[in-house]
């Protein structure tokens, strides 16, 4: 039961309304329309992620809007560690998929604790951010459900061991 609960907890969806940023560079963010617009030559967003959404194994951004590969490339810069020992990088080239008017920017990360999304340098229009879907590692000690699962497994093993030893003691007596 705890394993199933932990598996469910490995997916975190953050809606655009709940997204917050630690830093915006050469972009504007419209809270009402959830639109991101490029305003300069180095457009990127640093996300302020909630504690329950890290470390990140995979990330998927869902946007509404048009994108043409000739407008530039999306990049994801990941960070790991805690202050003052934060390690920045490596840069990840995400997988870009489009379907009708929906744009998906997907990437596999190395258990990142921080996230920066660089927009294409020549993106002429704004994009509407719909949501972020984050997949966390199943095995992670900070998750209470994982710790509870380990305690349950250990308790089950001890119960079986004591039952085996009692049965063996009865046979020899």
C-alpha positions in Angstrom: 0.0 0.0 0.0 2.8 2.4 0.9 4.6 1.5 -2.4 1.5 2.5 -4.4 1.1 5.7 -2.4 4.8 6.5 -3.0 4.4 5.8 -6.7 1.5 8.2 -6.9 3.5 10.9 -5.0 6.3 10.7 -7.7 4.3 12.8 -10.0 3.7 16.5 -9.1 1.6 18.8 -11.4 2.0 22.5 -10.9 -0.6 24.6 -12.6 0.3 27.9 -14.2 -1.6 29.7 -11.5 0.6 28.1 -8.8 3.9 28.7 -10.6 6.3 31.1 -8.9 9.7 32.4 -10.1 12.9 33.1 -8.3 14.2 35.2 -11.2 13.0 36.5 -14.6 15.5 37.7 -17.2 14.5 39.4 -20.4 10.9 38.1 -20.1 7.7 39.3 -18.7 5.1 37.1 -17.0 1.4 38.0 -17.1 -0.3 36.5 -14.0 -3.8 36.7 -15.5 -3.1 35.3 -18.9 -0.3 33.0 -17.7 1.7 34.3 -20.7 5.5 34.5 -21.0 6.9 37.1 -23.5 10.5 37.6 -24.5 11.7 41.2 -24.0 15.4 40.9 -24.5 18.2 38.9 -26.0 18.7 36.4 -23.1 15.2 35.2 -22.1 15.1 32.8 -19.2 13.0 32.0 -16.1 14.3 30.5 -12.9 11.5 28.6 -11.1 10.9 28.7 -7.4 9.8 25.1 -6.8 8.0 23.8 -3.7 9.9 21.5 -1.5 7.7 18.5 -2.3 8.6 18.8 -6.0 12.3 18.1 -5.7 14.5 16.4 -6.7 13.4 16.4 -10.3 13.9 13.2 -12.4 12.0 14.5 -15.4 10.2 17.7 -16.3 7.5 18.5 -18.8 6.4 22.0 -19.6 3.0 22.4 -21.4 2.5 25.6 -23.3 -0.3 26.8 -25.6 1.1 28.7 -28.6 3.0 28.3 -31.8 6.7 27.4 -32.0 8.9 26.9 -35.1 12.4 25.3 -34.6 14.0 28.1 -36.7 13.1 30.6 -33.9 15.8 29.1 -31.7 16.2 26.4 -29.1 14.7 25.8 -25.6 17.4 24.9 -23.0 17.0 23.7 -19.5 19.7 24.5 -16.9 19.5 22.3 -13.8 21.1 22.9 -10.4 21.6 20.6 -7.5 22.8 20.8 -3.9 22.0 23.4 -1.2 23.4 26.7 -0.3 26.3 27.4 -0.3 27.3 24.3 -2.3 25.0 24.7 -5.3 26.2 23.0 -8.5 24.9 24.5 -11.7 24.6 22.5 -14.9 24.7 20.6 -17.1 22.6 22.2 -19.8 19.9 19.9 -21.1 18.5 20.0 -24.7 14.8 19.1 -24.2 12.7 17.1 -26.4 10.1 19.4 -28.2 6.8 18.0 -29.2 3.8 19.8 -30.7 0.2 18.8 -31.1 -2.3 21.2 -32.6 -1.8 24.4 -30.6 0.0 22.6 -27.6 3.7 22.6 -27.2 5.5 20.2 -24.8 9.0 20.8 -23.7 10.3 17.6 -22.0 13.6 16.7 -20.4 15.3 14.1 -18.2 17.3 15.7 -15.4 19.9 14.4 -12.8 17.7 14.7 -9.7 17.8 18.5 -9.9 16.8 20.7 -7.1 16.7 23.9 -9.2 15.4 24.7 -12.6 16.0 27.3 -15.3 14.2 27.4 -18.6 15.8 29.4 -21.4 13.4 30.4 -24.2 14.3 30.5 -27.8 16.2 33.7 -28.6 14.1 34.6 -31.6 10.6 33.7 -30.3 8.5 36.5 -31.7 5.3 35.8 -29.8 4.3 35.0 -26.2 3.5 31.5 -25.0 0.9 30.6 -22.5 2.2 28.3 -19.7 -0.5 25.7 -18.9 1.4 23.5 -16.4 4.5 21.8 -15.3 4.6 18.0 -14.6 7.5 16.9 -12.5 8.5 13.2 -11.9 10.4 12.6 -8.7 12.6 9.5 -8.0 10.7 6.7 -6.3 13.6 6.0 -3.9 14.0 9.2 -1.8 14.5 9.3 1.9 12.8 12.6 2.5 9.4 11.2 1.4 7.5 10.0 4.4 5.7 7.3 2.3 9.0 5.8 1.3 10.2 5.7 4.9 7.0 4.2 6.0 7.2 1.6 3.2 10.8 0.6 4.4 9.6 0.4 8.0 6.7 -1.8 6.8 9.0 -4.1 4.9 11.4 -4.4 7.8 8.5 -5.1 10.2 7.2 -7.8 7.8 10.7 -9.4 7.6 11.1 -9.4 11.4 7.6 -10.9 11.8 8.4 -13.7 9.4 11.8 -14.3 11.1 10.2 -14.5 14.6 7.5 -16.9 13.3 10.1 -19.1 11.6 12.2 -19.1 14.8 9.2 -20.0 17.0 8.2 -22.8 14.7 11.7 -24.2 14.6 11.9 -24.0 18.4 8.6 -26.0 18.7 9.9 -28.7 16.4 13.1 -29.2 18.4 11.2 -29.2 21.8 
